[in-house]
Amino acid sequence: MKADGSSQSRPRIDLKPLARFVRRVSYCTRIAPWPFRVHLDVTDRCNSRCPTCSKWKTTDPGPELTDDQWRPIFARFRGRVVSRRVVIGGGEPLVRPDILDIIADLKAAGLHVILITNGLRLDEETLDHLEAAGLDNLMVSLNSLRPEVHDATRGVPGGHRRIIDVLPALRDRRFTTTLASIVLRENLEELPGIVDLAERSDLAGVIFQVLVSQEVHHAFGAGQGPVIDDDWFERDPQWIRDGDALDRVVDRLIAMKRAGAPIANPTAQLRWFRTYYRRPRDVTRIPCLAGVTSMCIDPYGRVRLCYCFPPVGDLTAADPIAVWRSREARAVRRAMRRCTLTCRLQNHHF
């Protein structure tokens, strides 16, 4: 208790630097006892048409696991994920009619649940249902403060208006909300403004994601792995080519973060943005920690250590930790050390 009788909360300890150190140790020693977090892509289906993604181009990806099939898999994860974090993605998770049951089952397994959405299906009733299911964090994709830019980068008109309209309803929820933005040529100068919007709206913050080849985000049910051209960025119209403007914005974001702005990206990752958009191949000097950090599970129950490598096991037939430690997983981790793809600046790798 303080002298005035009010309660005094303990200072919050930032464990992220320790977690990054442990992941690097796992990378160097090739020992990965448990995944730090799970990325669960519950569907290949999507109601957006983002030019930065190719999932939506697959019209019939195949039958995905039902909630009844997922439930025993989730139960086997209890106490076996270092951070307890499960990030639900897709496609668009909210197109699944059983998404609330999936969230509730993950919570029943003792996991911390984050859901990524394009926002097209968000309204106050949906937020009430997500809250009742026990969601911990909602991550909403917002690429611009300008409707015409956001909607063009999401391929669907009206998306920006839907997100802006629902912002007041996100206050005072039992779950937190984070905005997620891809760093593009068209929205570069707006990035500090998106941080300001999150602060004004009392949201948890903003996380920025670099632009990667649309083939990185491919439909797993299509039966083919991604084929990524080495020079894809030279043809992408949203690739940032103004290095001076990039430097100004990155400097501003770092200054805002140091001043307490809720930017989730580590400062070191923000600095790498400069190199990435100038000389993307240079980022291959960064050790890719995906293979020791995240267990990625596709909508069919197959485990991947990276979206760009083949599956290493099937959770409908095997224990998740057995798959994580399997011979196939070790072989993919060795192959990932030789990988020259530039997608290692993605947030779930860094």
GIUR-V604203 format. One record per residue. N is the residue number from 1. RES is the residue in one letter. SS is DSSP state (A for helix, B for strand, O for the rest). PHI is phi in radians with two decimals (999 if undefined). Layout:
N_RES_SS_PHI ; N_RES_SS_PHI
This chain:
1_M_O_999 ; 2_K_O_-1.36 ; 3_A_O_-1.07 ; 4_D_O_-1.49 ; 5_G_O_1.60 ; 6_S_O_-1.40 ; 7_S_O_-1.32 ; 8_Q_O_-2.16 ; 9_S_O_-1.36 ; 10_R_O_-1.21 ; 11_P_O_-1.10 ; 12_R_O_-1.35 ; 13_I_O_-1.71 ; 14_D_O_-1.46 ; 15_L_O_-1.62 ; 16_K_A_-1.08 ; 17_P_A_-1.05 ; 18_L_A_-1.12 ; 19_A_A_-1.09 ; 20_R_A_-1.12 ; 21_F_A_-1.11 ; 22_V_A_-1.12 ; 23_R_A_-1.11 ; 24_R_A_-1.17 ; 25_V_A_-1.09 ; 26_S_A_-1.07 ; 27_Y_A_-1.09 ; 28_C_A_-1.22 ; 29_T_A_-1.55 ; 30_R_O_1.08 ; 31_I_O_-1.91 ; 32_A_O_-2.28 ; 33_P_O_-1.10 ; 34_W_O_-2.40 ; 35_P_B_-1.23 ; 36_F_B_-1.28 ; 37_R_B_-2.71 ; 38_V_B_-2.07 ; 39_H_B_-1.88 ; 40_L_B_-1.89 ; 41_D_B_-1.58 ; 42_V_O_-1.42 ; 43_T_O_-2.74 ; 44_D_O_-1.57 ; 45_R_O_-1.40 ; 46_C_O_-2.66 ; 47_N_O_-1.74 ; 48_S_O_-1.73 ; 49_R_O_-2.34 ; 50_C_O_-1.13 ; 51_P_O_-1.21 ; 52_T_O_-1.60 ; 53_C_O_-2.51 ; 54_S_O_-2.03 ; 55_K_A_-0.99 ; 56_W_A_-1.15 ; 57_K_A_-1.34 ; 58_T_O_-1.59 ; 59_T_O_-1.39 ; 60_D_O_-2.41 ; 61_P_O_-1.27 ; 62_G_O_1.95 ; 63_P_O_-1.23 ; 64_E_O_-1.69 ; 65_L_O_-1.06 ; 66_T_O_-1.49 ; 67_D_A_-1.03 ; 68_D_A_-1.08 ; 69_Q_A_-1.36 ; 70_W_A_-1.26 ; 71_R_A_-0.96 ; 72_P_A_-1.14 ; 73_I_A_-1.17 ; 74_F_A_-1.06 ; 75_A_A_-1.05 ; 76_R_O_-1.35 ; 77_F_O_-1.55 ; 78_R_O_-0.97 ; 79_G_O_1.25 ; 80_R_O_-2.21 ; 81_V_B_-2.21 ; 82_V_B_-0.97 ; 83_S_B_-1.64 ; 84_R_B_1.17 ; 85_R_B_-1.50 ; 86_V_B_-2.17 ; 87_V_B_-1.79 ; 88_I_B_-1.60 ; 89_G_B_-2.39 ; 90_G_O_-2.81 ; 91_G_O_0.62 ; 92_E_O_-1.90 ; 93_P_A_-1.02 ; 94_L_A_-1.31 ; 95_V_A_-1.40 ; 96_R_O_-1.43 ; 97_P_O_-1.17 ; 98_D_O_-1.81 ; 99_I_A_-1.09 ; 100_L_A_-1.17 ; 101_D_A_-1.14 ; 102_I_A_-1.08 ; 103_I_A_-1.07 ; 104_A_A_-1.09 ; 105_D_A_-1.21 ; 106_L_A_-1.13 ; 107_K_A_-1.12 ; 108_A_A_-1.12 ; 109_A_O_-1.49 ; 110_G_O_1.40 ; 111_L_O_-1.84 ; 112_H_B_-1.64 ; 113_V_B_-1.90 ; 114_I_B_-2.04 ; 115_L_B_-2.12 ; 116_I_B_-1.74 ; 117_T_B_-2.43 ; 118_N_O_-1.43 ; 119_G_O_1.53 ; 120_L_O_-1.16 ; 121_R_O_-1.89 ; 122_L_O_-1.46 ; 123_D_O_-2.66 ; 124_E_A_-1.11 ; 125_E_A_-1.13 ; 126_T_A_-1.09 ; 127_L_A_-1.08 ; 128_D_A_-1.05 ; 129_H_A_-1.16 ; 130_L_A_-1.10 ; 131_E_A_-1.12 ; 132_A_A_-1.13 ; 133_A_A_-1.28 ; 134_G_O_1.77 ; 135_L_O_-0.92 ; 136_D_O_-1.68 ; 137_N_B_-2.57 ; 138_L_B_-1.91 ; 139_M_B_-1.96 ; 140_V_B_-1.90 ; 141_S_B_-1.37 ; 142_L_O_-2.38 ; 143_N_O_-1.64 ; 144_S_O_-2.83 ; 145_L_O_-1.42 ; 146_R_O_-1.73 ; 147_P_A_-0.96 ; 148_E_A_-1.17 ; 149_V_A_-1.35 ; 150_H_A_-1.02 ; 151_D_A_-1.13 ; 152_A_A_-1.17 ; 153_T_A_-1.40 ; 154_R_A_-1.92 ; 155_G_O_1.33 ; 156_V_O_-2.42 ; 157_P_O_-1.24 ; 158_G_O_1.59 ; 159_G_A_-1.14 ; 160_H_A_-1.07 ; 161_R_A_-1.06 ; 162_R_A_-1.05 ; 163_I_A_-1.20 ; 164_I_A_-1.08 ; 165_D_A_-1.13 ; 166_V_A_-1.56 ; 167_L_A_-0.96 ; 168_P_A_-1.06 ; 169_A_A_-1.31 ; 170_L_A_-1.50 ; 171_R_O_-1.23 ; 172_D_O_1.03 ; 173_R_O_-1.61 ; 174_R_O_-1.30 ; 175_F_O_-1.80 ; 176_T_B_-1.63 ; 177_T_B_-2.25 ; 178_T_B_-2.17 ; 179_L_B_-1.54 ; 180_A_B_-2.17 ; 181_S_B_-2.31 ; 182_I_B_-1.48 ; 183_V_B_-1.45 ; 184_L_O_-2.19 ; 185_R_O_-1.00 ; 186_E_O_-1.29 ; 187_N_O_-1.96 ; 188_L_A_-0.91 ; 189_E_A_-1.21 ; 190_E_A_-1.55 ; 191_L_A_-1.01 ; 192_P_A_-1.06 ; 193_G_A_-1.16 ; 194_I_A_-1.17 ; 195_V_A_-1.09 ; 196_D_A_-1.05 ; 197_L_A_-1.07 ; 198_A_A_-1.08 ; 199_E_A_-1.17 ; 200_R_A_-1.10 ; 201_S_O_-1.60 ; 202_D_O_1.05 ; 203_L_O_-1.55 ; 204_A_O_-1.23 ; 205_G_B_2.67 ; 206_V_B_-2.39 ; 207_I_B_-2.23 ; 208_F_B_-1.81 ; 209_Q_B_-2.21 ; 210_V_B_-1.24 ; 211_L_O_-1.28 ; 212_V_O_-2.18 ; 213_S_O_-0.98 ; 214_Q_A_-1.05 ; 215_E_A_-1.31 ; 216_V_A_-1.08 ; 217_H_O_-1.67 ; 218_H_O_-1.91 ; 219_A_O_-1.33 ; 220_F_A_-1.18 ; 221_G_A_-1.36 ; 222_A_A_-1.26 ; 223_G_O_1.51 ; 224_Q_O_-2.20 ; 225_G_O_-1.38 ; 226_P_O_-1.28 ; 227_V_O_-1.99 ; 228_I_O_-1.95 ; 229_D_O_-1.18 ; 230_D_O_-1.09 ; 231_D_O_-1.91 ; 232_W_A_-0.96 ; 233_F_A_-1.21 ; 234_E_A_-1.21 ; 235_R_A_-1.83 ; 236_D_O_-1.35 ; 237_P_O_-1.19 ; 238_Q_O_-1.67 ; 239_W_O_-1.19 ; 240_I_O_-1.42 ; 241_R_O_-2.02 ; 242_D_O_-1.64 ; 243_G_A_-1.11 ; 244_D_A_-1.12 ; 245_A_A_-1.12 ; 246_L_A_-1.07 ; 247_D_A_-1.02 ; 248_R_A_-1.06 ; 249_V_A_-1.21 ; 250_V_A_-1.08 ; 251_D_A_-1.03 ; 252_R_A_-1.13 ; 253_L_A_-1.12 ; 254_I_A_-1.12 ; 255_A_A_-1.10 ; 256_M_A_-1.11 ; 257_K_A_-1.11 ; 258_R_A_-1.13 ; 259_A_O_-1.47 ; 260_G_O_1.87 ; 261_A_O_-1.13 ; 262_P_O_-1.40 ; 263_I_B_-1.74 ; 264_A_O_-1.35 ; 265_N_O_-1.10 ; 266_P_O_-1.07 ; 267_T_A_-1.01 ; 268_A_A_-1.07 ; 269_Q_A_-1.18 ; 270_L_A_-1.03 ; 271_R_A_-1.10 ; 272_W_A_-1.17 ; 273_F_A_-0.97 ; 274_R_A_-1.03 ; 275_T_A_-1.17 ; 276_Y_A_-1.02 ; 277_Y_A_-1.40 ; 278_R_A_-1.60 ; 279_R_O_-2.37 ; 280_P_A_-1.01 ; 281_R_A_-1.20 ; 282_D_A_-1.16 ; 283_V_A_-1.26 ; 284_T_A_-1.19 ; 285_R_A_-1.26 ; 286_I_O_-1.37 ; 287_P_O_-1.05 ; 288_C_O_-1.46 ; 289_L_O_-1.63 ; 290_A_A_-0.99 ; 291_G_A_-1.22 ; 292_V_A_-1.98 ; 293_T_A_-1.82 ; 294_S_B_-2.14 ; 295_M_B_-1.65 ; 296_C_B_-1.70 ; 297_I_B_-2.07 ; 298_D_O_-1.50 ; 299_P_O_-1.15 ; 300_Y_O_-1.93 ; 301_G_O_1.52 ; 302_R_B_-1.57 ; 303_V_B_-1.67 ; 304_R_B_-2.24 ; 305_L_O_-1.56 ; 306_C_O_-2.78 ; 307_Y_O_-1.12 ; 308_C_O_-1.67 ; 309_F_O_-2.07 ; 310_P_O_-1.22 ; 311_P_O_-1.09 ; 312_V_O_-1.99 ; 313_G_B_3.04 ; 314_D_B_-2.24 ; 315_L_O_-1.33 ; 316_T_O_-1.33 ; 317_A_O_-2.23 ; 318_A_O_-2.55 ; 319_D_O_-1.24 ; 320_P_A_-1.06 ; 321_I_A_-1.26 ; 322_A_A_-1.09 ; 323_V_A_-1.15 ; 324_W_A_-1.02 ; 325_R_O_-1.77 ; 326_S_O_-1.24 ; 327_R_A_-1.05 ; 328_E_A_-1.11 ; 329_A_A_-1.16 ; 330_R_A_-1.12 ; 331_A_A_-1.16 ; 332_V_A_-1.17 ; 333_R_A_-1.08 ; 334_R_A_-1.14 ; 335_A_A_-1.15 ; 336_M_A_-1.15 ; 337_R_A_-1.14 ; 338_R_O_-1.72 ; 339_C_O_-1.20 ; 340_T_O_-1.96 ; 341_L_O_-1.21 ; 342_T_O_-1.61 ; 343_C_A_-1.31 ; 344_R_A_-1.23 ; 345_L_A_-1.51 ; 346_Q_O_-1.07 ; 347_N_O_-1.14 ; 348_H_O_-1.41 ; 349_H_O_-1.72 ; 350_F_O_-1.40
